[in-house]
Amino acid sequence: MAAPAALGGPGSRPDPVETLQEEAICAICLDYFADPVSIGCGHNFCRGCISRLWARGGPEPPPGGSEGGSELEEEEEDDELEEDELDEEEEAAAWAGGAQGGLYFGDEDYDEDVMEEDVEEEEEAEEEEDEEEQPPPAPPRRPPVFTCPQCRKTFLQRSFRPNLQLANMVQIIRQLHPRPQRPAGPGPGPAAAPGGPPELCEKHQEPLKLFCEVDEAAICVVCREARGHKHHSVVPLDEVVQDCKNKLQSHLEPLRKQLDAVLKQKSSEEEKISVLREQMQVEMQELEADFEVLHRFLAGEQVLLLRQLQERHEALLARQRRNLGALEERSSALRRLIADAEAAGRQDGLQLLKDIKGTFIRCENIKFQEPEMVPVDVGKKFRNCFLQDVVMRKMEKVFSKVPQADVTLDPSTAHPRLSLSLDRRSVRLSERRQEPAGSARRSDGDLCVLGAPGFSAGRHYWEVEVGGRRGWAVGAARETTRHRHKGASGGSSPPPKREIWAVGTSGKKYQALTATEQTALAPGEQPRRFGVYLDYERGQLCFYNAESMSHIHTFHICCRERVFPFFRILAKGTRIKICT
């Protein structure tokens, strides 16, 4: 069996011709099979390639013949050199020992007895040295083991059988493609460039077709038989590549889902920002328009006030001038009378008595009309009166002050446990049901009641007084909440979730609530009287402390239907009253 075909990326389809050609390539020589044989595990190789590999217990030398040979041959050569060096050292030691022991190899002065004794001593010494230097006995040699170069399966016997069908197929493929197209080796570690030759091992110049799972590195078939990888777990590189791609896909799917969620959230936030910007622009334009009207009104009133003040001051000045002229005439008359009296006092005798009586009469009878006094703060009083009365009343007309709506409770929408007053202005929670729960217009699920009339246009304001601090809500609701929902069969079914906008309490905490959300509120005071303001066209529902007119909360609502005042009571002892 040939090497596994390279697997393409997701969505790619392998070329059948290339796949067929790769199946005809030997995993050892990377060339077309020559006399293919099949071994016990089912893999196929050239007869010569697998014979040479098993004959020397390792893979054959690389094609073309490398000078260094395999690592196994290098290790055997190193062992032979070490044994030759040990033999030379022992021979030199023996010659040196003989010279030092007084041995003589000539024919003169040959002493046979001495010679025999020396020989015996030498033999004993050599035996002792041999016993001391003799290495431990080598372990019994293991029987030969034959390994498949691809799947690493081992066999105790060397056997293979010819594969004639594969040989015929190779002949046909040779006719179609004389030269084999060797598979590239993508995956972890070095990989072949697309359309180029496979990446080669730097040490053995063999294609990188395997992957060592221990060292996590791409290796060739020669590296696999070396000591560094011989006992490691080795798998085909293509399988590792495919596993990596599958794992990558498993990571990509949740990441794509997260990206989709983030993009949806981003789009939603961008849409909210766009809506807020449009809303801000509309509100700013409306505010500018209101102030433009106010500016024009105040400018006109300023001109009118200045003209009226000027006329009033001119009238006051004329009166002051008249008073001043009258006082000037009075002072002149008094000066003349004083001069005549002084002249009469300087006379003597009969002349004094003759004129004194007329002088007394003039002094006693002189009288003047008192001038009209004008207070100096008349202008200030006029200005304050004008601003506080005239201007404010005119501003109310300009800005169309919203009249208070005449709101009453609609008993046809009340929950059976809510008790309404006779004037339909107040409601409380009762112990018993007021009417059977089957009333067509009642709300059986929510302890609430709607007000009347409903509003479909304009601006409206009403005030509500709350007695009790727990379990109540006031606000507005859509018209769809007035009636029970009818099913397809004509019968009634539970109504949809009520669409309301209200302010109330849950326990002792204030909150703004809708059908789906609850927002905590922290008013500076604990109001007992609430003002509710509805602007249908602008879609605003505002709540105020009716006593101080301080703002509490504002809802921005979509008014597509009629809107009704809404009242809810959840606790006994709590009462809601509509103020008139």
VEXTI-603896 format. One line per field, with one value per residue (C-alpha): x negated, y, z; residue in three letters. Coordinates in Angstrom, 3 decimals. Layout:
BEGIN
c1 = [X_...]
c2 = [Y_...]
c3 = [Z_...]
r = [ALA_...]
//
This chain:
BEGIN
c1 = [0.000_-1.344_-1.815_1.409_2.526_2.250_5.556_6.756_8.259_11.953_14.122_11.287_11.675_8.552_7.628_8.422_5.474_3.011_4.504_4.143_0.562_-0.318_1.046_-1.566_-4.568_-6.736_-7.060_-10.787_-12.247_-9.422_-9.361_-6.939_-6.733_-9.264_-8.112_-5.688_-5.199_-2.764_-3.853_-1.818_-0.213_1.047_-1.361_-3.138_-6.795_-9.305_-10.778_-14.304_-13.566_-12.010_-14.615_-17.530_-15.836_-15.218_-18.582_-20.495_-17.863_-17.097_-16.113_-18.167_-20.586_-19.071_-18.665_-21.813_-24.018_-25.068_-28.657_-27.833_-25.388_-22.820_-23.277_-23.277_-26.283_-28.120_-27.541_-28.883_-32.018_-32.601_-32.350_-34.894_-37.387_-37.090_-37.820_-40.932_-42.301_-41.832_-43.718_-46.663_-46.876_-46.890_-49.663_-51.857_-51.317_-52.362_-55.667_-56.424_-55.729_-58.082_-61.037_-60.584_-60.404_-63.943_-62.873_-65.666_-64.958_-68.568_-70.372_-73.159_-72.914_-69.565_-68.433_-65.607_-64.568_-64.472_-62.609_-59.946_-59.430_-59.137_-56.712_-54.565_-54.573_-53.667_-50.811_-49.463_-49.698_-48.000_-45.208_-44.691_-44.664_-42.251_-39.920_-40.094_-39.733_-37.247_-33.936_-30.655_-29.065_-26.937_-23.172_-21.659_-21.014_-17.369_-15.865_-15.592_-12.446_-11.126_-9.238_-6.910_-8.395_-4.919_-2.750_-5.632_-4.008_-6.610_-6.934_-9.077_-9.430_-10.536_-7.799_-6.043_-4.014_-3.932_-1.109_-0.438_2.615_0.658_-2.179_0.268_1.766_-1.702_-2.443_0.726_-0.101_-3.649_-2.164_-0.024_-2.721_-6.271_-7.640_-5.962_-4.550_-5.707_-3.241_-3.993_-4.221_-2.059_-1.574_-3.481_-7.101_-8.547_-6.061_-6.336_-5.503_-2.291_-3.086_-6.792_-8.947_-8.413_-10.340_-13.431_-15.072_-18.117_-20.180_-19.269_-17.782_-14.741_-11.132_-9.482_-6.609_-6.291_-5.587_-7.116_-4.444_-7.023_-9.285_-6.430_-8.565_-8.369_-10.875_-11.860_-11.955_-15.684_-15.172_-12.530_-15.065_-17.660_-18.102_-16.456_-13.063_-13.287_-11.096_-8.867_-5.295_-5.418_-2.397_-2.030_-2.388_0.784_2.872_1.425_2.169_5.765_6.178_4.854_7.276_10.189_9.249_8.864_12.331_13.755_12.223_13.370_17.065_17.589_15.389_17.550_20.684_19.177_18.244_21.795_23.190_20.748_21.546_25.290_24.800_22.597_25.240_27.897_25.804_25.072_28.786_29.496_26.851_28.426_31.879_30.536_28.790_31.961_33.971_31.429_31.542_35.350_35.448_32.762_34.655_37.879_36.112_34.554_37.960_39.508_36.789_37.089_40.761_39.824_37.151_39.557_42.192_39.807_38.339_41.819_42.778_39.514_40.270_43.828_42.655_39.995_42.481_45.035_42.398_41.220_44.777_45.388_42.152_42.913_46.326_44.705_42.136_44.898_46.644_43.385_42.816_46.304_45.727_42.379_43.996_46.683_44.066_42.061_45.116_45.816_42.284_42.421_45.685_44.238_41.120_43.221_45.413_42.326_40.777_43.964_44.203_40.559_41.067_44.147_42.190_39.657_42.341_43.125_46.163_49.412_48.025_47.420_50.919_52.418_50.891_50.524_54.118_53.864_50.571_52.126_54.984_52.624_50.486_53.459_55.312_52.435_53.149_51.755_53.011_50.744_48.978_49.585_46.617_45.336_43.610_40.179_40.729_43.742_41.677_40.324_43.773_45.101_42.278_42.707_46.467_46.067_43.567_45.389_48.870_49.080_46.027_46.676_50.303_49.304_46.615_49.227_51.219_48.148_47.047_50.574_50.602_51.968_55.281_55.762_57.617_60.888_59.960_62.270_61.939_63.529_65.260_65.497_61.678_61.251_60.056_62.827_60.954_60.639_63.265_64.092_65.687_69.100_67.606_65.058_62.179_60.525_59.771_58.583_58.065_61.089_61.484_64.047_64.700_66.985_68.392_67.975_64.577_66.146_66.837_65.780_63.836_62.249_58.572_58.492_54.726_53.496_54.840_55.354_57.958_57.791_58.957_61.234_61.139_58.382_56.085_55.122_53.650_52.538_51.049_52.740_52.009_53.593_52.617_52.875_52.651_51.364_52.225_49.866_46.284_46.411_47.586_48.944_48.268_49.656_49.015_50.487_51.342_52.123_55.686_54.895_54.867_58.546_59.961_59.387_57.497_59.661_58.273_58.625_61.654_63.510_63.133_61.174_57.605_55.128_54.346_50.883_48.402_49.733_47.900_47.670_45.419_45.718_44.003_44.663_43.261_42.129_41.914_40.399_38.375_39.505_39.175_40.091_41.633_42.796_44.056_40.474_38.191_37.919_35.625_34.839_35.572_34.183_36.297_34.970_38.322_41.065_43.959_47.543_49.020_47.835_48.355_48.546_47.925_48.609_47.438_48.932_47.227_43.750_44.211_43.327_44.812_43.369_43.848_43.453_43.781_47.007_46.180_42.700_42.947_39.578_39.000_39.077_38.896_39.687_40.664_40.218_43.135_44.514_48.143_49.823_53.130_55.179_53.477_55.379_54.465_53.346_53.689_52.506_52.909_51.201_51.471_54.293_54.407_53.187_55.552_55.189_57.212_57.498_57.150_59.484]
c2 = [0.000_3.417_6.455_8.259_10.910_14.512_15.858_19.254_22.004_22.280_22.348_21.280_18.114_16.003_15.299_11.604_11.342_12.660_10.383_7.333_8.297_8.663_5.172_3.761_5.249_3.276_4.853_3.932_5.021_7.469_6.105_3.881_0.359_-2.061_-5.657_-4.663_-7.020_-6.924_-7.598_-8.908_-5.543_-4.958_-2.189_-2.502_-1.812_-2.581_-6.047_-4.672_-1.765_-3.882_-6.667_-4.299_-2.555_-5.801_-7.317_-4.660_-4.045_-0.513_1.616_1.546_4.357_7.406_7.309_8.328_7.040_9.388_9.213_9.040_6.075_5.507_6.173_2.421_1.896_4.785_3.230_-0.183_1.435_3.309_0.008_-1.720_1.161_1.034_-2.781_-2.323_0.378_-1.887_-4.783_-2.520_-1.236_-4.801_-5.895_-2.935_-3.570_-7.190_-6.245_-3.682_-6.169_-8.764_-6.369_-5.254_-8.893_-9.770_-12.063_-13.022_-14.441_-15.206_-18.618_-17.662_-18.134_-19.850_-21.111_-23.587_-23.720_-20.022_-19.796_-22.238_-20.459_-17.103_-18.504_-20.014_-16.747_-14.827_-17.213_-16.889_-13.089_-13.046_-15.261_-12.952_-9.917_-11.650_-12.411_-8.816_-7.168_-9.641_-7.802_-9.230_-11.767_-10.221_-10.701_-13.260_-11.837_-11.144_-12.765_-10.476_-8.336_-7.041_-3.725_-2.108_1.273_2.860_1.603_0.341_-3.059_-5.775_-9.370_-12.266_-13.780_-12.147_-12.862_-11.049_-11.995_-10.490_-8.079_-8.706_-6.455_-3.508_-4.249_-4.165_-0.913_0.636_-0.279_1.480_4.562_4.618_4.894_7.857_9.580_8.345_10.279_10.061_13.153_12.817_13.961_17.113_17.014_19.740_19.826_20.616_21.500_22.064_21.788_21.695_24.801_24.508_22.869_22.453_19.536_18.047_19.488_17.389_16.404_18.616_15.680_12.844_14.730_12.464_13.685_14.560_12.079_11.165_12.969_12.079_12.570_12.598_15.318_16.949_17.256_16.172_13.401_11.193_7.382_7.372_9.508_7.041_4.164_6.262_5.951_9.366_8.234_4.404_3.840_6.896_6.957_7.915_8.542_9.657_13.398_13.695_12.257_14.795_17.589_16.449_16.144_19.680_20.944_19.171_20.619_24.040_23.739_22.737_25.927_28.079_27.212_28.647_31.610_32.335_32.082_34.486_36.844_36.713_37.475_40.358_41.767_41.550_43.286_45.900_46.477_46.806_49.318_51.295_51.370_52.583_55.282_56.352_56.493_58.463_60.921_61.432_61.804_64.263_66.300_66.409_67.405_70.059_71.493_71.509_73.164_75.762_76.404_76.858_79.280_81.118_81.652_82.670_85.072_86.702_86.955_88.442_90.866_92.161_92.372_94.171_96.863_97.220_97.365_99.973_102.148_101.912_102.653_105.668_107.028_106.522_108.246_111.164_111.578_111.477_114.073_116.410_116.155_116.833_119.911_121.247_120.719_122.442_125.525_125.739_125.565_128.286_130.616_129.831_130.641_133.968_134.977_134.064_136.108_139.148_138.815_138.425_141.540_143.606_142.432_143.301_146.769_147.408_146.461_149.172_151.951_154.179_155.782_156.291_155.002_151.546_151.443_152.540_149.671_146.861_145.653_144.869_143.108_140.892_139.986_139.019_136.877_135.048_134.507_133.299_129.714_127.441_124.163_121.245_119.700_116.033_114.031_111.270_108.261_107.479_103.659_103.755_102.540_99.512_98.476_98.778_96.622_93.803_93.776_93.625_90.715_88.636_89.119_90.261_88.481_85.168_85.114_85.884_83.160_80.614_81.561_81.429_77.965_76.599_75.456_71.913_71.817_69.048_66.117_64.972_61.315_58.744_55.004_52.601_49.810_47.578_47.188_46.690_43.427_41.717_42.300_46.071_48.248_51.581_54.566_55.845_58.897_56.599_58.710_56.282_52.561_50.108_46.341_44.546_41.183_39.768_39.852_42.620_40.779_37.320_36.914_36.181_39.844_40.415_43.645_42.819_42.066_38.766_38.424_41.860_43.774_46.914_49.257_51.626_55.202_57.028_58.701_57.339_59.664_59.382_62.869_66.007_66.684_65.646_65.960_64.371_64.064_61.047_60.860_57.607_56.512_53.822_53.025_49.452_47.680_50.323_51.726_54.601_55.434_54.625_51.538_50.694_50.114_46.446_45.776_46.722_43.525_39.816_38.217_36.110_32.888_31.584_29.491_32.547_31.692_33.756_32.924_34.431_38.020_38.930_40.530_43.945_46.914_49.529_52.385_53.172_54.358_52.597_50.799_47.260_47.058_50.411_50.909_53.105_51.759_52.541_49.498_48.245_44.863_43.539_45.792_47.262_50.204_51.305_54.965_57.111_60.286_62.959_62.979_60.447_62.102_61.321_63.193_62.434_64.394_62.371_64.246_62.611_64.130_61.790_63.269_63.313_59.915_61.110_60.045_62.088_61.765_64.643_65.300_67.306_69.251_70.508_69.798_68.017_65.498_61.783_59.792_59.958_57.124_57.389_55.404_54.529_55.657_53.674_53.187_54.940_55.331_55.098_56.063_52.989_52.180_49.089_48.079_45.013_45.526_46.020_49.418_51.164_53.585_55.548_58.726_60.832_64.512_67.129]
c3 = [0.000_-0.889_1.302_2.336_-0.083_1.034_2.274_1.101_3.164_4.057_0.999_-1.401_-3.542_-4.292_-7.913_-8.665_-11.082_-8.497_-5.836_-8.101_-8.930_-5.232_-4.537_-6.951_-5.081_-2.655_0.801_0.991_-2.352_-3.225_-6.788_-8.688_-7.290_-8.781_-8.247_-5.456_-2.522_0.395_4.009_6.920_7.887_4.335_3.282_-0.087_-0.937_-3.665_-3.167_-3.291_-0.904_1.842_1.406_1.837_4.755_6.634_5.688_7.638_10.287_9.152_6.174_3.022_2.211_0.583_-3.211_-5.058_-2.226_0.577_1.736_5.368_5.093_7.774_11.469_12.166_9.833_11.488_14.914_13.712_12.275_15.539_17.502_15.194_15.558_19.355_19.367_17.117_19.399_22.483_20.774_19.889_23.468_24.910_22.509_23.413_27.110_26.688_24.969_27.621_30.429_28.898_28.742_32.342_33.635_32.375_29.504_27.060_23.671_22.590_22.602_25.099_28.864_28.553_31.941_31.460_35.114_35.509_32.238_33.334_36.628_34.892_32.409_35.157_37.065_33.939_33.174_36.694_36.512_33.131_34.417_37.359_35.052_32.687_35.579_36.773_33.312_31.816_31.101_32.367_30.048_27.289_27.572_25.236_21.801_21.012_17.939_14.917_14.636_11.319_11.409_8.870_7.869_7.731_10.588_12.857_13.254_14.050_12.765_14.038_10.562_7.366_4.851_2.032_-1.036_-4.536_-5.401_-9.092_-9.306_-7.960_-10.398_-13.323_-12.067_-11.776_-15.396_-16.526_-14.430_-15.858_-19.333_-18.250_-16.161_-16.802_-13.837_-10.374_-8.696_-5.142_-2.490_-0.571_3.165_4.726_8.444_11.596_11.047_7.558_4.712_0.949_-0.999_-3.031_-6.359_-5.440_-4.311_-0.820_2.094_2.851_6.105_6.712_7.990_5.612_2.624_2.740_2.408_5.721_5.701_9.396_12.652_16.041_18.700_21.518_20.086_18.135_15.013_11.380_10.528_7.602_7.405_8.224_11.347_12.487_12.637_14.491_18.241_18.846_17.484_17.317_20.381_19.936_18.705_15.024_12.771_9.148_8.773_6.707_9.544_11.983_9.534_9.152_12.940_13.343_10.722_12.408_15.801_14.226_12.732_16.123_17.575_14.673_14.973_18.493_17.599_14.565_16.708_19.224_16.391_15.032_18.495_18.968_15.531_16.240_19.573_17.897_15.243_17.932_19.865_16.701_15.947_19.480_19.088_15.799_17.393_20.361_18.042_16.035_19.223_20.611_17.399_17.480_21.151_20.642_17.684_19.697_22.619_20.331_18.807_22.271_23.296_19.987_20.738_24.261_22.997_20.540_23.218_25.757_23.196_22.349_25.993_26.741_24.176_25.515_29.121_28.359_26.479_29.287_31.894_29.895_29.569_33.274_34.177_31.872_33.498_36.919_35.842_34.593_37.947_39.691_37.544_38.323_42.008_41.710_40.004_42.706_45.423_43.683_43.647_47.325_48.320_46.449_48.172_51.540_50.858_49.962_53.087_55.276_53.728_54.318_57.928_58.575_57.010_59.160_62.257_61.552_61.554_64.663_66.201_64.353_61.083_62.610_64.097_60.798_58.693_61.270_61.042_57.308_57.872_60.555_58.247_55.370_57.683_59.115_55.865_53.642_52.556_49.785_48.172_49.187_46.118_45.126_46.371_44.012_45.712_44.326_44.032_41.744_38.768_40.655_41.869_38.348_36.932_39.490_39.015_35.258_35.286_37.870_36.530_32.961_31.535_33.285_32.185_28.635_28.694_29.717_26.649_24.413_25.608_25.942_29.541_29.689_31.543_34.073_32.554_34.089_34.749_36.366_36.976_34.494_36.486_33.397_33.439_37.204_38.727_40.743_44.006_43.520_45.160_43.488_45.192_44.100_42.383_40.645_41.890_44.312_44.501_47.139_47.565_49.052_50.760_48.337_44.637_43.534_40.500_38.907_37.290_33.878_33.082_29.485_30.181_33.499_34.070_35.938_36.153_37.260_40.261_38.218_36.770_33.808_33.734_31.339_28.934_26.679_24.761_21.094_20.565_22.366_25.785_29.022_32.731_35.797_39.452_41.727_45.522_47.048_50.554_51.835_50.914_49.622_46.496_44.121_40.660_38.565_34.925_31.517_29.447_25.825_24.627_23.898_27.614_27.941_26.420_26.776_23.894_21.556_20.127_16.605_17.616_18.867_22.552_25.034_25.899_28.368_27.305_26.027_28.376_29.389_27.854_30.588_31.695_35.375_38.557_41.835_44.839_45.544_49.295_50.271_47.084_44.222_40.692_37.108_35.464_32.093_30.954_30.697_32.769_36.243_36.978_40.526_41.321_44.118_44.375_46.685_48.477_49.119_47.346_48.202_45.254_41.709_38.520_35.279_31.997_28.594_25.304_22.710_19.633_21.193_22.814_26.309_29.637_32.533_36.298_38.789_42.467_42.250_45.418_44.397_40.622_40.783_37.996_38.900_35.644_31.908_29.549_25.791_24.405_20.989_20.835_18.069_19.894_22.504_25.875_29.167_32.750_34.677_38.401_40.307_43.970_45.436_49.215_51.658_53.298_50.137_48.403_45.163_44.629_41.473_42.383_40.899]
r = [MET_ALA_ALA_PRO_ALA_ALA_LEU_GLY_GLY_PRO_GLY_SER_ARG_PRO_ASP_PRO_VAL_GLU_THR_LEU_GLN_GLU_GLU_ALA_ILE_CYS_ALA_ILE_CYS_LEU_ASP_TYR_PHE_ALA_ASP_PRO_VAL_SER_ILE_GLY_CYS_GLY_HIS_ASN_PHE_CYS_ARG_GLY_CYS_ILE_SER_ARG_LEU_TRP_ALA_ARG_GLY_GLY_PRO_GLU_PRO_PRO_PRO_GLY_GLY_SER_GLU_GLY_GLY_SER_GLU_LEU_GLU_GLU_GLU_GLU_GLU_ASP_ASP_GLU_LEU_GLU_GLU_ASP_GLU_LEU_ASP_GLU_GLU_GLU_GLU_ALA_ALA_ALA_TRP_ALA_GLY_GLY_ALA_GLN_GLY_GLY_LEU_TYR_PHE_GLY_ASP_GLU_ASP_TYR_ASP_GLU_ASP_VAL_MET_GLU_GLU_ASP_VAL_GLU_GLU_GLU_GLU_GLU_ALA_GLU_GLU_GLU_GLU_ASP_GLU_GLU_GLU_GLN_PRO_PRO_PRO_ALA_PRO_PRO_ARG_ARG_PRO_PRO_VAL_PHE_THR_CYS_PRO_GLN_CYS_ARG_LYS_THR_PHE_LEU_GLN_ARG_SER_PHE_ARG_PRO_ASN_LEU_GLN_LEU_ALA_ASN_MET_VAL_GLN_ILE_ILE_ARG_GLN_LEU_HIS_PRO_ARG_PRO_GLN_ARG_PRO_ALA_GLY_PRO_GLY_PRO_GLY_PRO_ALA_ALA_ALA_PRO_GLY_GLY_PRO_PRO_GLU_LEU_CYS_GLU_LYS_HIS_GLN_GLU_PRO_LEU_LYS_LEU_PHE_CYS_GLU_VAL_ASP_GLU_ALA_ALA_ILE_CYS_VAL_VAL_CYS_ARG_GLU_ALA_ARG_GLY_HIS_LYS_HIS_HIS_SER_VAL_VAL_PRO_LEU_ASP_GLU_VAL_VAL_GLN_ASP_CYS_LYS_ASN_LYS_LEU_GLN_SER_HIS_LEU_GLU_PRO_LEU_ARG_LYS_GLN_LEU_ASP_ALA_VAL_LEU_LYS_GLN_LYS_SER_SER_GLU_GLU_GLU_LYS_ILE_SER_VAL_LEU_ARG_GLU_GLN_MET_GLN_VAL_GLU_MET_GLN_GLU_LEU_GLU_ALA_ASP_PHE_GLU_VAL_LEU_HIS_ARG_PHE_LEU_ALA_GLY_GLU_GLN_VAL_LEU_LEU_LEU_ARG_GLN_LEU_GLN_GLU_ARG_HIS_GLU_ALA_LEU_LEU_ALA_ARG_GLN_ARG_ARG_ASN_LEU_GLY_ALA_LEU_GLU_GLU_ARG_SER_SER_ALA_LEU_ARG_ARG_LEU_ILE_ALA_ASP_ALA_GLU_ALA_ALA_GLY_ARG_GLN_ASP_GLY_LEU_GLN_LEU_LEU_LYS_ASP_ILE_LYS_GLY_THR_PHE_ILE_ARG_CYS_GLU_ASN_ILE_LYS_PHE_GLN_GLU_PRO_GLU_MET_VAL_PRO_VAL_ASP_VAL_GLY_LYS_LYS_PHE_ARG_ASN_CYS_PHE_LEU_GLN_ASP_VAL_VAL_MET_ARG_LYS_MET_GLU_LYS_VAL_PHE_SER_LYS_VAL_PRO_GLN_ALA_ASP_VAL_THR_LEU_ASP_PRO_SER_THR_ALA_HIS_PRO_ARG_LEU_SER_LEU_SER_LEU_ASP_ARG_ARG_SER_VAL_ARG_LEU_SER_GLU_ARG_ARG_GLN_GLU_PRO_ALA_GLY_SER_ALA_ARG_ARG_SER_ASP_GLY_ASP_LEU_CYS_VAL_LEU_GLY_ALA_PRO_GLY_PHE_SER_ALA_GLY_ARG_HIS_TYR_TRP_GLU_VAL_GLU_VAL_GLY_GLY_ARG_ARG_GLY_TRP_ALA_VAL_GLY_ALA_ALA_ARG_GLU_THR_THR_ARG_HIS_ARG_HIS_LYS_GLY_ALA_SER_GLY_GLY_SER_SER_PRO_PRO_PRO_LYS_ARG_GLU_ILE_TRP_ALA_VAL_GLY_THR_SER_GLY_LYS_LYS_TYR_GLN_ALA_LEU_THR_ALA_THR_GLU_GLN_THR_ALA_LEU_ALA_PRO_GLY_GLU_GLN_PRO_ARG_ARG_PHE_GLY_VAL_TYR_LEU_ASP_TYR_GLU_ARG_GLY_GLN_LEU_CYS_PHE_TYR_ASN_ALA_GLU_SER_MET_SER_HIS_ILE_HIS_THR_PHE_HIS_ILE_CYS_CYS_ARG_GLU_ARG_VAL_PHE_PRO_PHE_PHE_ARG_ILE_LEU_ALA_LYS_GLY_THR_ARG_ILE_LYS_ILE_CYS_THR]
//
